[in-house]
Amino acid sequence: MGDDHRHLLPLVDALLADGNALEPHPATDEAFRPSQGGYYCQLTKPIDFAVVRALPLSDKVHLVEHADYIWCEHCWAEIYGGGYKRPEVG
């Protein structure tokens, strides 16, 4: 796993400590998994944004509460909550 998204691990750790869980993946137990668009972390429950807001955040980390995900414009990694729905393109 590359180090470029390591700064997002405390967010995932806090969400896991608060009762969320990683969506199981057949190839890895790592929190962040590679995809064509960059690394992502899939959680089973919706993100508790109050937990995340209590942490120090870079101004490059964006909380997208209405769509249940977090993304970083620095490394393009994303954290998806269990309620995340991919935007429709049309």
Sequence and secondary structure as in RCSB ss.txt:
>XXXX:A:sequence
MGDDHRHLLPLVDALLADGNALEPHPATDEAFRPSQGGYYCQLTKPIDFAVVRALPLSDKVHLVEHADYIWCEHC
WAEIYGGGYKRPEVG
>XXXX:A:secstr
  STTGGGHHHHHHHHHTT  B   SS   SSEEETTEEEEEBSS   HHHHHTS   TTEEEEGGGTEEEETTT
  EEE TT       
